[in-house]
Amino acid sequence: MLKKAATKAVVEYEPLPAVLSIDKALEQEFFVRPSHFMKRGDAATALENSPIRIEGHIHMRGQEHFYLEGQVSYVVPCDDGGLEVYTSSQHPSEVQQLVAEVTDLPFHAVNTVVRRMGGGFGGKETQAAAWACLCGIIAKRHNVPVSMRLDRQDDMVVTGKRHEFANRYEVGLDESGRILGVDMQLAGLCGYAPDLSDAIVDRAMFHCDNAYYYPAAHVAGHRCKTHTVSNTAYRGFGGPQGLMTAEYMMDHIAYTLGQDPLQVRLANLYQDGQSTHYGQTIEHFDLATIMTKLADDCDYDNRRQQILEANQKAAAEGSDKRLGLALTPVKFGISFTVQTLNQAGALVHIYTDGSIHLNHGGTEMGQGLYIKIAQIVANEFDVDLDTVKVSATRTDKVPNTSPTAASSGTDINGKAAQNACLNIKDRILEFAAEHFDVAQEDIRFEKNHVYIGDKETLTFAEMIQLSYQNRISLSSTGYYKTPKIFYDRSKAWGRPFFYFALGAACAEVEIDTLTGEYKVLRCDVLHDAGQSINPAIDIGQIEGGFVQGMGWLTAEELIWNDKGKLASDSPANYKIPTAHDLPKQWNVKLYDRKNEEQTIYNSKAVGEPPFMLAASVWCALNNAVASLGDYKKNPELTMPATPEAVLKAVMHMQGTSWDLTTKADTDTVDSLVKGAEENSDLYNEKAMPQDVRHAKDIDPKEVEGKQTDDQPNAIEHPNVAGARGPAHSE
């Protein structure tokens, strides 16, 4: 009813000229923030002196987060005048601060609680705050609990997406295909306000090299303002948009020079000791090993030869099928590029029965963060995992939290939790050494027990009880800040990342050149997660990230009309990947190597990097289309590579016009649409289910005789095996 009421409102306004595209914004120099530049060497001179110069451009659309749980918040007034805010947010502290500001309360009067989210992917880093603020204002003013939840269509229309990018490059090469210099322009469509666009375009600039060395480089990053919704964070945070530019450029080089794209990629990889275009030295760089190992494991060379022969045979026989193969790397920097955010806190209590309570600043959105941090705490005392309970993320337990983003959740919160555990453990060891008159190094925690040299063995619970009886503090906060990182943005120079996550994927596809439809036949992944804390979770993250990346690059197409209205505003017209889109054959392995940096248990972040492994699928589609030109021309394949986009690229490669020879009768279509609008007052120009009469109602005649019992028989032993009681941790 409220939706229908909203349609009755009369709003008078004057439509003004709107900027809706990156090209228009660049033409008018219409930016939400100043442009930024990264330079290394003299790129202009390097390009002038290069034997071969190539120019290209690539346009990639945004992506809807499509979390299962939409934006939602619930605010409860407290008896002390404060507010308790339950929110589905990746950034509890930001929600706390903003709700406090709009309700004119000090931060300590607002407590934010996040038990879990039904998915986030970056869409709840900043965008969750508005709904909490609206609830907070009403709750404070009327002193009543207030809840607000967006339905799917409203959520898609009013929240920001992944940034659309239009990127250009000019690259200078020697005769072998090795890069000598690069000039790149990255332009992100930010919407009407900055949100996180500065950091997102910066990260795109950081990753426009992916894994490749640019001896001389000039990289420009523009933050284009448009009269559309303000775009925001999304898994990868600009990194994928920069990385895909590098991968498209590698394909362009390979097809221009008639080389195997994999060999071009391997020839241009970074070597240890070289530095990036923003000054970070490359260390512990195993990507060549990862790529060659993956190529050997998946039999890349033989399969490539078989595909070349199969495509030649298809051309000779007039078949519409073509195969494509690509192996692409990922190098992704791990850390917030805003240095302040690289810190975390935790709170650990041990109760006298030996059970452990853990709270930390990270939020759970299905990525397995809570279980990983619980594993770390259990491991520090060598007790069973069910000894540890992780409570909801709360700003009154761990203050000033950083968002759970930038793949840093386990890295920083895990270290903070470990720090808290070590504080408590040191106290217990010091007490036990004095109490039992043994050296601290002779005391060990092992399998739910504490061994006091050869004198005594206590259960963990007994040791805790004894410590309590002797007035030893069994509670501690923990803290961690990421070391080594710094970045001077005014000079565009520094070490913004603690380390790089590495990986590679090889994908094989089949396309139909008559329809543009395609299948992902096989995919092999080798990803470096360091010394994995939980391999099952990490492999799940790799698989999920890969499919989500594949969706962005192949299926998920955001469309706005010429008035700036989102047309792809529901699951009916916006297609995310399904189980049917998975590779028919899929092999995922972890690269067995410890992280050289002192991360928690020498693990590596695994949230965002796998998203970019899906570049292999897009490049394989590009490879299949390139076969139509005998691999001598780079196809004009766009992102996402929908069947229509693939067909368009095929037709361009064949020299066929994509445009229709006859003009569509737009006048008739417009008149039909106009007539429907004039005769319809339904919400959002669509009939709601309750407004559609499918058939005439017929009242059935009464039937003689009694048809139902007044009192049904009671079921003495109901089957309640499937009933769900409260979770153990709630």
Disulfide bonds with the S-S distance in Angstrom:
none
